[in-house]
Amino acid sequence: MLQMLMKSGDNEQVLDLVEVPEFVLLQFCDLILRKQDLSNPDVRYMLRETIGALKAKAEAPSDPASFCRTGLKEQVAQIEGLLEQFGNE
């Protein structure tokens, strides 16, 4: 499973993707979609892992600081649609 390094000043913390805030995961997906070649299997793997974490967050009970679950599910579905165009390798 992929993990993300969160750094704040001198403090570093390694988090599993499901522990990372939604907005960070969405920005990471956006960055991958804009800057990476989706024909690369490693890129698709990173995107699938990130989408998996977003799906888990979309199913979890929401708190006041979280994204709208309906909007999050729609964004996940759009990215999954792009991934389906490249196959399930």
Secondary structure, DSSP 4 states (H G I P E B T S, - for coil): --EEEEEETTEEEEEEGGGS-HHHHHHHHHHHHHHS-TTSHHHHHHHHHHHHHHHHHHHSPP-TTSPPHHHHHHHHHHHHHHHHTT---
